[in-house]
Amino acid sequence: MASPFLSGVPLSNTNTNTITNFTSISFSSSLSNSLPFRPSSFSTFPSKRRTLTVRSKIREIFMPALSSTMTEGKIVSWIKSEGDILSKGESVVVVESDKADMDVETFYDGILAAIVVPEGDSAPVGAPIGLLAETEDEIAEAKAKAASSSNSTSPPPTSSPASAISQPQPPRSKPVSDSPRKTVATPSAKKLAKQHKVNIESVVGTGPFGRITPADIEAAAGITPSKSIEIKSKVESAPPPPPKSTASSAAPPPIPGSTVVPFTTMQSAVSKNMLESLSVPTFRVGYPVTTDALDALYEKVKPKGVTMTAILAKAAAMALAQHPVVNATCKDGKGFTYNANVNIAVAVAIDGGLITPVLQDADKLDLYLLSQKWKELLKKARAKQLQPNEYNSGTFTLSNLGMFGVDRFDAILPPGQGAIMAVGASKPTVVADADGYFSVKSKMLVNVTADHRIIYGADLAAFLQTFSKIVENPESLTL
C-alpha cells in the first residue's frame, strides 16, 4: 500500500503546503523566489544586480507521519538506489510505522542523490532520510550536504562535554582576581573565630564555593579537629553504599546464555498503549451466553464464506447501536464523546506484534458484506499494508480467543475506547430449566472491560443482556 511522502529543502524562501492522502505530511519548496526588481532599491549598488542567481533544487526527503501516533519510523528497505532517476508517484522507500509497513512515493521528478538514513535505521518524523537532486550536476552538492549533515549531528555529543568542562574554569578564576573576595563562613565557624580570636578575613575556606568551615578556623588557631567533625565526616561517607545496593537490585546481572531482543516498532507501540491504559479506571463484567442457535447459524452460512468473527462483530455492533454509551469515548477525563459510527476493532495477532483492523459501520453492513470486508482487512494486516484509518478508527474492540479453546480471559482496554469484549470458547454445559429438568446446552462466557468514568455497571449489564438476546436469537443477524 503506497503512502506518499513530500520532499523539499528550504533555501531562501519557503512555501509550506499540506497534502492529504491517508496521512498529512508537510514539505517545503526549495526554489528561491526572486524579489521583484525595483530600480530605486538598487540605484546605490548597481553591481549587486549581477549577483542575483537562482539556487539549485536539492530537496530533502522527509520521514513521513504514517499514523497519528507515529513519532519515528524505521527504514525497512530502499526500493531505489543512489543515482536512480525517479518519476513523480514512484515508490522509493519502505517505511515501518508503529502499525504497518508502507511504500512511500515521491511527488517530484529527480535523481536520488544521497541516502541519509540507511536500511535498518530509524529517524523521527520530519527528519531528512534522503536527498533528491534535479540534475546530475547537483548530485555532488547533495552528497556533500548529506556528509556535512551527518558530521554535524555526530560531533556535538563528543565536543559539547569538552566545552562544558573547559568553560566553567575561567569564570571561577575571574571573580577571585578581578574583584575583592567576599568572606563566606558558616555560623559555627564565625562563632569559633570569635572564641579563638581568629581574623576570619585571613582564613582560606575549604568548603563548597570557598565557604569557611569550623575545621578551617580550628586549623588557623592551631587546634586539633574536634571529634564531632570526625563523626560528621564518617556519617557523610556512610550514605554512598545504599545507592550501590539499589542500583544492583534495579539492574540484575543477565542470566548466562540469555539473549536481549529489542522491541520492534510495532511492539514498542503496543507497549506504550498498554502503559497508557493503566491510567484508566476500568472494571470487568462477565456474562454467560447460550450459543446453540448461533452455532446452527454458523454452520448454515459458513459455506458462503461467513466467519465467526464477522458474526460476533455484527452482534456486538447491533447491541452497541442500542446502547451508545458503551460505544462512547473519554479521552481527556473532562468529558466524553458519543461516537456517530459503530466501528468494531478486532484484535489480530501477527508476526512481530498485535494489530486491530477496524470494521467500520459494522451495524449497517449485512453479514455477508461484513465478512468479505473482514477477509480483506485480515489479508492486509498480515501483509502489514493497512492504511491508518483501517486500524486506528475503532470505537469498540472485540478479542476472540475461543478458537484456541480458551474458555475465559480478561482483555486490557485500548486507549481512546470505552470498552473491549473478550469472547471465550463455546462449550457444552449442563443447565436446569424452570421445571427442574436438566439438559446440555452450549455456552460461552463473555467478559467486557470498560472505562468506569463513562460506563457504569448497569450500562454494561444492559448491553450484555441485549448482546445475549441477539446471539441466542440470531435471525436478525442475516437481515
RODO-2510 file (C-alpha; in nm, 4 decimals, decimal comma):
residues 479
     n   res          X          Y          Z
     1     m     0,0000     0,0000     0,0000
     2     a     0,1552     0,3224    -0,1068
     3     s     0,1827     0,6199     0,1215
     4     p     0,3044     0,9463    -0,0325
     5     f     0,5844     1,1495     0,1164
     6     l     0,6675     1,5002     0,0094
     7     s     1,0155     1,6400    -0,0081
     8     g     1,1726     1,9800    -0,0129
     9     v     1,4523     2,1781     0,1398
    10     p     1,4103     2,5425     0,2375
    11     l     1,6645     2,7750     0,0793
    12     s     1,5889     3,1451     0,0839
    13     n     1,2101     3,1436     0,0921
    14     t     0,9863     2,8533     0,1896
    15     n     0,6297     2,7722     0,1000
    16     t     0,4551     2,5201     0,3232
    17     n     0,1760     2,3060     0,1855
    18     t    -0,0159     2,0065     0,3155
    19     i    -0,1446     1,7230     0,1002
    20     t    -0,3690     1,4570     0,2495
    21     n    -0,3886     1,1002     0,1277
    22     f    -0,4346     0,8878     0,4364
    23     t    -0,1850     1,0981     0,6264
    24     s    -0,0879     1,4635     0,6193
    25     i     0,2755     1,5488     0,5640
    26     s     0,4343     1,8928     0,5396
    27     f     0,7008     1,9819     0,2907
    28     s     0,8956     2,2882     0,1797
    29     s     0,9706     2,4082    -0,1707
    30     s     1,3372     2,4513    -0,2484
    31     l     1,3133     2,7048    -0,5318
    32     s     1,4076     3,0523    -0,4105
    33     n     1,1702     3,3191    -0,5375
    34     s     1,3431     3,6306    -0,6684
    35     l     1,2156     3,9611    -0,5370
    36     p     1,0523     4,1946    -0,7905
    37     f     1,3119     4,4245    -0,9470
    38     r     1,2931     4,7820    -0,8279
    39     p     1,5421     5,0231    -0,9865
    40     s     1,5318     5,2621    -0,6919
    41     s     1,6389     4,9949    -0,4455
    42     f     1,9495     4,9086    -0,6485
    43     s     2,0466     5,2571    -0,7646
    44     t     2,3139     5,2945    -0,4976
    45     f     2,4635     4,9473    -0,5544
    46     p     2,4415     4,8707    -0,9275
    47     s     2,6905     4,5836    -0,9061
    48     k     2,4549     4,3693    -0,6953
    49     r     2,2193     4,3181    -0,9858
    50     r     2,4589     4,0726    -1,1437
    51     t     2,4915     3,8627    -0,8225
    52     l     2,1233     3,7576    -0,8116
    53     t     2,1136     3,3867    -0,9045
    54     v     1,8621     3,1040    -0,8727
    55     r     1,9945     2,8394    -0,6351
    56     s     1,9892     2,4719    -0,7234
    57     k     1,6970     2,2471    -0,6394
    58     i     1,8051     1,9906    -0,3824
    59     r     1,5070     1,8593    -0,1913
    60     e     1,5119     1,6717     0,1374
    61     i     1,3085     1,3522     0,1574
    62     f     1,1439     1,3596     0,4987
    63     m     1,0344     1,0737     0,7232
    64     p     0,6539     1,0792     0,6769
    65     a     0,3943     1,0524     0,9541
    66     l     0,2036     0,7380     0,8585
    67     s    -0,0306     0,7493     1,1592
    68     s    -0,1446     0,9906     1,4280
    69     t     0,0574     0,8045     1,6935
    70     m     0,3770     0,7649     1,4915
    71     t     0,6759     0,9561     1,6312
    72     e     0,9522     0,7802     1,4405
    73     g     0,9842     0,5360     1,1539
    74     k     1,2251     0,2621     1,0580
    75     i     1,3653     0,2219     0,7083
    76     v     1,2787    -0,1340     0,6058
    77     s     1,4352    -0,1087     0,2602
    78     w     1,5241     0,1418    -0,0090
    79     i     1,3465     0,0444    -0,3310
    80     k     1,5688     0,2844    -0,5238
    81     s     1,9449     0,3268    -0,5034
    82     e     2,1623     0,6361    -0,5118
    83     g     2,1832     0,7709    -0,8662
    84     d     1,8484     0,6261    -0,9781
    85     i     1,6183     0,8550    -1,1746
    86     l     1,2784     0,8974    -1,0047
    87     s     0,9447     0,9849    -1,1557
    88     k     0,6551     1,1504    -0,9756
    89     g     0,4383     0,8885    -0,7983
    90     e     0,7114     0,6224    -0,7974
    91     s     0,7770     0,4213    -0,4783
    92     v     1,1171     0,4992    -0,3305
    93     v     1,1418     0,3515     0,0187
    94     v     0,9551     0,1145     0,2512
    95     v     0,8943     0,2597     0,5985
    96     e     0,7860     0,0652     0,9065
    97     s     0,5473     0,2630     1,1257
    98     d     0,4065     0,1566     1,4618
    99     k     0,1373    -0,0481     1,2851
   100     a     0,2316    -0,1299     0,9260
   101     d     0,4955    -0,1289     0,6524
   102     m     0,4187     0,1137     0,3701
   103     d     0,5690     0,2038     0,0359
   104     v     0,6432     0,5739     0,0207
   105     e     0,6151     0,7607    -0,3091
   106     t     0,7775     1,0767    -0,4390
   107     f     0,5816     1,3751    -0,5620
   108     y     0,8772     1,5059    -0,7640
   109     d     1,0835     1,4048    -1,0640
   110     g     1,4555     1,3932    -0,9990
   111     i     1,7578     1,1848    -0,9038
   112     l     1,8074     1,0089    -0,5705
   113     a     2,1351     1,1826    -0,4931
   114     a     2,2055     1,0601    -0,1393
   115     i     2,0576     0,8242     0,1195
   116     v     2,0871     0,9844     0,4625
   117     v     1,9241     0,7083     0,6734
   118     p     2,0286     0,3567     0,5665
   119     e     1,8185     0,0412     0,5846
   120     g     1,7516    -0,0809     0,9376
   121     d     1,7981     0,2615     1,0982
   122     s     1,5222     0,4783     1,2447
   123     a     1,4539     0,8507     1,2208
   124     p     1,1983     1,0808     1,3864
   125     v     0,9025     1,2031     1,1854
   126     g     1,0046     1,5050     0,9755
   127     a     1,3761     1,4229     0,9753
   128     p     1,5536     1,4016     0,6368
   129     i     1,6135     1,0449     0,5202
   130     g     1,7419     1,1198     0,1687
   131     l     1,8229     1,3954    -0,0798
   132     l     1,6666     1,4445    -0,4214
   133     a     1,8558     1,6373    -0,6906
   134     e     1,7025     1,7884    -1,0014
   135     t     2,0027     1,7413    -1,2304
   136     e     2,3226     1,5359    -1,2362
   137     d     2,5284     1,8499    -1,1740
   138     e     2,3690     1,8791    -0,8277
   139     i     2,4477     1,5227    -0,7146
   140     a     2,7935     1,6135    -0,5836
   141     e     2,6497     1,9086    -0,3930
   142     a     2,3783     1,6857    -0,2454
   143     k     2,6326     1,4238    -0,1363
   144     a     2,8420     1,6937     0,0278
   145     k     2,5366     1,8246     0,2061
   146     a     2,4488     1,4749     0,3279
   147     a     2,8035     1,4226     0,4545
   148     s     2,8098     1,7602     0,6302
   149     s     2,4709     1,6987     0,7926
   150     s     2,5818     1,3574     0,9224
   151     n     2,9059     1,5074     1,0530
   152     s     2,7242     1,7975     1,2167
   153     t     2,4905     1,5645     1,4019
   154     s     2,7568     1,3251     1,5340
   155     p     3,0280     1,5586     1,6774
   156     p     2,8122     1,7550     1,9240
   157     p     2,7873     1,4721     2,1809
   158     t     3,1692     1,4430     2,1963
   159     s     3,2566     1,8108     2,1639
   160     s     2,9917     1,9552     2,3945
   161     p     3,1156     1,7782     2,7085
   162     a     3,4674     1,9100     2,6473
   163     s     3,3456     2,2659     2,6058
   164     a     3,1204     2,2261     2,9073
   165     i     3,4227     2,1226     3,1122
   166     s     3,6545     2,3960     2,9858
   167     q     3,4036     2,6800     3,0144
   168     p     3,3359     2,6728     3,3903
   169     q     3,7087     2,7136     3,4767
   170     p     3,7617     3,0754     3,3560
   171     p     3,4568     3,2146     3,5414
   172     r     3,5868     3,0655     3,8669
   173     s     3,9263     3,2362     3,8387
   174     k     3,7933     3,5757     3,7304
   175     p     3,5924     3,6650     4,0425
   176     v     3,8957     3,5974     4,2657
   177     s     4,1376     3,8198     4,0772
   178     d     3,9147     4,0954     3,9386
   179     s     3,7096     4,1797     4,2496
   180     p     3,7718     4,1795     4,6274
   181     r     3,6976     3,8449     4,7854
   182     k     3,3816     3,8248     4,9922
   183     t     3,4217     3,6229     5,3112
   184     v     3,1605     3,3495     5,3447
   185     a     3,1567     3,1377     5,6591
   186     t     2,9171     2,9068     5,8364
   187     p     2,7579     3,0342     6,1614
   188     s     2,9523     2,7802     6,3682
   189     a     3,2777     2,8914     6,2004
   190     k     3,2071     3,2559     6,2901
   191     k     3,1382     3,1557     6,6494
   192     l     3,4662     2,9606     6,6729
   193     a     3,6581     3,2523     6,5198
   194     k     3,5224     3,4799     6,7918
   195     q     3,6076     3,2345     7,0696
   196     h     3,9643     3,1770     6,9494
   197     k     4,0188     3,5389     6,8305
   198     v     4,0986     3,4382     6,4743
   199     n     4,0808     3,7024     6,1996
   200     i     3,8256     3,5377     5,9751
   201     e     3,9259     3,7590     5,6802
   202     s     4,2669     3,5910     5,6663
   203     v     4,1311     3,2356     5,6636
   204     v     4,1067     3,0490     5,3330
   205     g     3,7877     2,8385     5,3176
   206     t     3,7932     2,4773     5,2074
   207     g     3,4150     2,4277     5,1926
   208     p     3,1911     2,4468     4,8875
   209     f     3,2474     2,7690     4,6846
   210     g     3,5238     2,8757     4,9284
   211     r     3,2994     2,8717     5,2354
   212     i     3,4898     2,8808     5,5667
   213     t     3,4120     2,5806     5,7865
   214     p     3,4758     2,5217     6,1593
   215     a     3,7687     2,2975     6,0603
   216     d     3,9311     2,5919     5,8792
   217     i     3,9047     2,8102     6,1950
   218     e     4,0468     2,5346     6,4171
   219     a     4,3340     2,4827     6,1727
   220     a     4,4086     2,8590     6,1737
   221     a     4,4014     2,8614     6,5571
   222     g     4,6277     2,5566     6,5783
   223     i     4,3615     2,3389     6,7404
   224     t     4,3214     1,9706     6,6521
   225     p     3,9857     1,8940     6,4887
   226     s     3,7131     1,8021     6,7340
   227     k     3,5576     1,4542     6,7488
   228     s     3,2226     1,5872     6,6341
   229     i     3,3721     1,6848     6,2994
   230     e     3,5260     1,3383     6,2651
   231     i     3,1872     1,1810     6,3381
   232     k     3,0251     1,4071     6,0801
   233     s     3,2773     1,3063     5,8175
   234     k     3,2075     0,9401     5,8944
   235     v     2,8347     0,9965     5,8687
   236     e     2,8803     1,1826     5,5398
   237     s     3,0827     0,8951     5,3972
   238     a     2,8216     0,6370     5,5009
   239     p     2,5396     0,7193     5,2504
   240     p     2,7179     0,6060     4,9289
   241     p     2,6694     0,2277     4,9910
   242     p     2,2829     0,2371     4,9677
   243     p     2,2844     0,3687     4,6082
   244     k     2,5106     0,0776     4,5109
   245     s     2,2683    -0,1758     4,6548
   246     t     1,9677    -0,0119     4,4877
   247     a     2,1492     0,0056     4,1544
   248     s     2,2449    -0,3577     4,1757
   249     s     1,8887    -0,4618     4,2627
   250     a     1,7405    -0,2484     3,9834
   251     a     1,9703    -0,3956     3,7185
   252     p     2,0297    -0,7633     3,7996
   253     p     2,3049    -0,9374     3,6083
   254     p     2,1860    -1,1148     3,2924
   255     i     2,1287    -1,4886     3,3128
   256     p     2,4109    -1,6777     3,1390
   257     g     2,3106    -1,7784     2,7884
   258     s     2,0209    -1,5309     2,7703
   259     t     1,9648    -1,3035     2,4711
   260     v     1,8268    -0,9494     2,4794
   261     v     1,5933    -0,8770     2,1875
   262     p     1,4937    -0,5119     2,1285
   263     f     1,1302    -0,4261     2,0586
   264     t     1,0178    -0,3848     1,7023
   265     t     0,8410    -0,0601     1,6152
   266     m     0,5034    -0,2325     1,6489
   267     q     0,5941    -0,3925     1,9822
   268     s     0,7068    -0,0541     2,1138
   269     a     0,3702     0,0945     2,0143
   270     v     0,1819    -0,1899     2,1860
   271     s     0,3942    -0,1450     2,4995
   272     k     0,3251     0,2281     2,5044
   273     n    -0,0514     0,1735     2,4647
   274     m    -0,0591    -0,0841     2,7434
   275     l     0,1134     0,1577     2,9803
   276     e    -0,1331     0,4319     2,8874
   277     s    -0,4242     0,2019     2,9645
   278     l    -0,3071     0,1750     3,3271
   279     s    -0,4188     0,5345     3,3859
   280     v    -0,7823     0,4499     3,3017
   281     p    -1,0085     0,3237     3,5857
   282     t    -1,1641     0,0058     3,4494
   283     f    -1,3988    -0,2651     3,5723
   284     r    -1,4991    -0,6047     3,4315
   285     v    -1,8306    -0,7836     3,3909
   286     g    -1,8782    -1,1444     3,2768
   287     y    -2,1923    -1,2854     3,1171
   288     p    -2,2770    -1,6429     3,0006
   289     v    -2,4390    -1,6665     2,6577
   290     t    -2,6144    -1,9729     2,5119
   291     t    -2,4807    -2,0373     2,1614
   292     d    -2,6825    -2,3326     2,0248
   293     a    -2,8758    -2,1117     1,7788
   294     l    -2,5576    -1,9212     1,6894
   295     d    -2,3699    -2,2442     1,6183
   296     a    -2,6562    -2,3601     1,3931
   297     l    -2,6483    -2,0277     1,2028
   298     y    -2,2711    -2,0511     1,1612
   299     e    -2,2949    -2,4000     1,0093
   300     k    -2,5542    -2,2618     0,7677
   301     v    -2,3610    -1,9543     0,6496
   302     k    -2,0068    -2,0954     0,6737
   303     p    -2,0167    -2,2403     0,3190
   304     k    -2,0939    -1,8893     0,1938
   305     g    -1,7687    -1,7561     0,3368
   306     v    -1,9026    -1,6073     0,6613
   307     t    -1,6647    -1,6286     0,9589
   308     m    -1,7492    -1,6489     1,3291
   309     t    -1,5554    -1,3259     1,3850
   310     a    -1,7886    -1,1429     1,1445
   311     i    -2,0951    -1,2882     1,3203
   312     l    -1,9733    -1,1770     1,6648
   313     a    -1,8741    -0,8331     1,5329
   314     k    -2,2194    -0,7902     1,3767
   315     a    -2,3934    -0,8958     1,7008
   316     a    -2,1778    -0,6576     1,9082
   317     a    -2,2415    -0,3704     1,6647
   318     m    -2,6192    -0,4220     1,6777
   319     a    -2,6098    -0,4207     2,0586
   320     l    -2,3917    -0,1071     2,0640
   321     a    -2,6414     0,0740     1,8420
   322     q    -2,8959     0,0265     2,1226
   323     h    -2,6501     0,1245     2,3990
   324     p    -2,4471     0,4172     2,2617
   325     v    -2,2774     0,4931     2,5951
   326     v    -2,0787     0,1663     2,5632
   327     n    -1,9633     0,2932     2,2226
   328     a    -1,8595     0,6300     2,3692
   329     t    -1,5070     0,7620     2,4245
   330     c    -1,3394     0,9569     2,7060
   331     k    -1,0000     1,0990     2,6111
   332     d    -0,9290     1,3999     2,8334
   333     g    -1,1012     1,2969     3,1569
   334     k    -1,3230     1,6063     3,1465
   335     g    -1,5998     1,4818     2,9196
   336     f    -1,6893     1,2041     2,6782
   337     t    -1,7940     1,1751     2,3169
   338     y    -2,0835     0,9787     2,1708
   339     n    -1,9434     0,8321     1,8502
   340     a    -2,1721     0,8603     1,5483
   341     n    -2,0322     0,5400     1,3924
   342     v    -2,0086     0,1903     1,5335
   343     n    -1,6607     0,0766     1,4306
   344     i    -1,5629    -0,2662     1,5610
   345     a    -1,1885    -0,3186     1,6015
   346     v    -1,0873    -0,6860     1,6114
   347     a    -0,7600    -0,7889     1,7763
   348     v    -0,5365    -0,9918     1,5459
   349     a    -0,2004    -1,1477     1,6315
   350     i     0,0501    -1,1080     1,3502
   351     d     0,4198    -1,1777     1,3163
   352     g     0,6009    -0,9349     1,5456
   353     g     0,3061    -0,7801     1,7255
   354     l    -0,0660    -0,7153     1,7554
   355     i    -0,2945    -0,5041     1,5401
   356     t    -0,6668    -0,4224     1,5388
   357     p    -0,8227    -0,3945     1,1907
   358     v    -1,1484    -0,1989     1,2046
   359     l    -1,4842    -0,2987     1,0586
   360     q    -1,6334     0,0446     1,0029
   361     d    -2,0108     0,0937     1,0336
   362     a    -2,0454    -0,2718     1,1282
   363     d    -2,4081    -0,2217     1,2384
   364     k    -2,5086    -0,1003     0,8909
   365     l    -2,3397    -0,3672     0,6754
   366     d    -2,5092    -0,7016     0,6082
   367     l    -2,3399    -1,0137     0,7404
   368     y    -2,2034    -1,1304     0,4041
   369     l    -2,0533    -0,7933     0,3085
   370     l    -1,9101    -0,7588     0,6591
   371     s    -1,7432    -1,0996     0,6335
   372     q    -1,5961    -1,0121     0,2939
   373     k    -1,4647    -0,6832     0,4332
   374     w    -1,3090    -0,8687     0,7265
   375     k    -1,1202    -1,1080     0,4988
   376     e    -0,9761    -0,8135     0,3051
   377     l    -0,8642    -0,6403     0,6255
   378     l    -0,7111    -0,9615     0,7600
   379     k    -0,5095    -1,0088     0,4421
   380     k    -0,3825    -0,6501     0,4591
   381     a    -0,2988    -0,6810     0,8294
   382     r    -0,0856    -0,9911     0,7800
   383     a     0,0964    -0,8193     0,4925
   384     k     0,1389    -0,5033     0,7060
   385     q    -0,0398    -0,2955     0,4441
   386     l    -0,3294    -0,1479     0,6431
   387     q    -0,3940     0,2217     0,5991
   388     p    -0,4089     0,4274     0,9232
   389     n    -0,7880     0,4708     0,9130
   390     e    -0,8191     0,0916     0,8856
   391     y    -0,6628     0,0293     1,2265
   392     n    -0,6983     0,3467     1,4371
   393     s    -1,0679     0,4344     1,3934
   394     g    -1,2199     0,1717     1,6261
   395     t    -1,4836     0,2702     1,8833
   396     f    -1,5188    -0,0763     2,0426
   397     t    -1,2801    -0,3729     2,0390
   398     l    -1,3531    -0,7445     2,0089
   399     s    -1,0947    -1,0040     2,1139
   400     n    -1,1775    -1,3692     2,0425
   401     l    -0,9599    -1,6468     2,1843
   402     g    -1,2391    -1,9037     2,1718
   403     m    -1,0891    -2,0517     1,8541
   404     f    -0,7915    -2,1616     2,0685
   405     g    -1,0121    -2,3341     2,3255
   406     v    -0,9764    -2,0567     2,5865
   407     d    -1,2966    -2,0540     2,7919
   408     r    -1,2465    -1,7174     2,9650
   409     f    -0,9993    -1,4290     2,9830
   410     d    -0,9828    -1,0565     3,0566
   411     a    -0,8760    -0,8027     2,7938
   412     i    -0,6910    -0,4749     2,8538
   413     l    -0,8830    -0,1657     2,7465
   414     p    -0,7189     0,0082     2,4467
   415     p    -0,6533     0,3815     2,4938
   416     g    -0,9230     0,6025     2,3424
   417     q    -1,2058     0,3480     2,3647
   418     g    -1,4832     0,2862     2,6159
   419     a    -1,4943    -0,0942     2,6218
   420     i    -1,3420    -0,4176     2,4926
   421     m    -1,5128    -0,7572     2,4763
   422     a    -1,3259    -1,0834     2,5428
   423     v    -1,5009    -1,3873     2,3923
   424     g    -1,4250    -1,7386     2,5134
   425     a    -1,4926    -2,0765     2,3585
   426     s    -1,8410    -2,2251     2,3371
   427     k    -1,8579    -2,5437     2,5437
   428     p    -2,1321    -2,7954     2,6375
   429     t    -2,2761    -2,7092     2,9774
   430     v    -2,5350    -2,8854     3,1936
   431     v    -2,8218    -2,6469     3,2751
   432     a    -3,1528    -2,6823     3,4568
   433     d    -3,4784    -2,5290     3,3357
   434     a    -3,7566    -2,3749     3,5438
   435     d    -3,9208    -2,7162     3,5968
   436     g    -3,6008    -2,8701     3,7258
   437     y    -3,5210    -3,0746     3,4163
   438     f    -3,1559    -3,0976     3,3163
   439     s    -3,0263    -3,0548     2,9665
   440     v    -2,6973    -2,9866     2,7894
   441     k    -2,6539    -2,6568     2,6089
   442     s    -2,3562    -2,4828     2,4511
   443     k    -2,2487    -2,1719     2,6390
   444     m    -1,9700    -1,9200     2,6026
   445     l    -1,8500    -1,6699     2,8604
   446     v    -1,8186    -1,3094     2,7513
   447     n    -1,6110    -1,0683     2,9634
   448     v    -1,6217    -0,6937     2,8979
   449     t    -1,3635    -0,4461     3,0326
   450     a    -1,4995    -0,0898     3,0416
   451     d    -1,3943     0,2645     3,1299
   452     h    -1,5713     0,3348     3,4604
   453     r    -1,5546     0,7111     3,4040
   454     i    -1,8281     0,6912     3,1407
   455     i    -1,9735     0,3389     3,1629
   456     y    -2,1342     0,2096     3,4812
   457     g    -2,2255    -0,1426     3,5884
   458     a    -2,5931    -0,1071     3,4933
   459     d    -2,4955     0,0209     3,1454
   460     l    -2,2704    -0,2754     3,0818
   461     a    -2,5208    -0,5273     3,2188
   462     a    -2,7943    -0,3907     2,9887
   463     f    -2,5590    -0,4067     2,6904
   464     l    -2,4651    -0,7684     2,7659
   465     q    -2,8297    -0,8656     2,8002
   466     t    -2,9015    -0,7193     2,4562
   467     f    -2,5947    -0,8918     2,3092
   468     s    -2,7079    -1,2220     2,4616
   469     k    -3,0590    -1,1906     2,3130
   470     i    -2,9150    -1,1224     1,9667
   471     v    -2,6824    -1,4235     1,9861
   472     e    -2,9492    -1,6550     2,1239
   473     n    -3,1940    -1,5430     1,8538
   474     p    -2,9592    -1,4744     1,5599
   475     e    -3,2205    -1,4395     1,2840
   476     s    -3,1770    -1,0616     1,2904
   477     l    -2,8079    -1,1003     1,2007
   478     t    -2,8901    -1,2125     0,8474
   479     l    -3,1447    -0,9399     0,7711
***
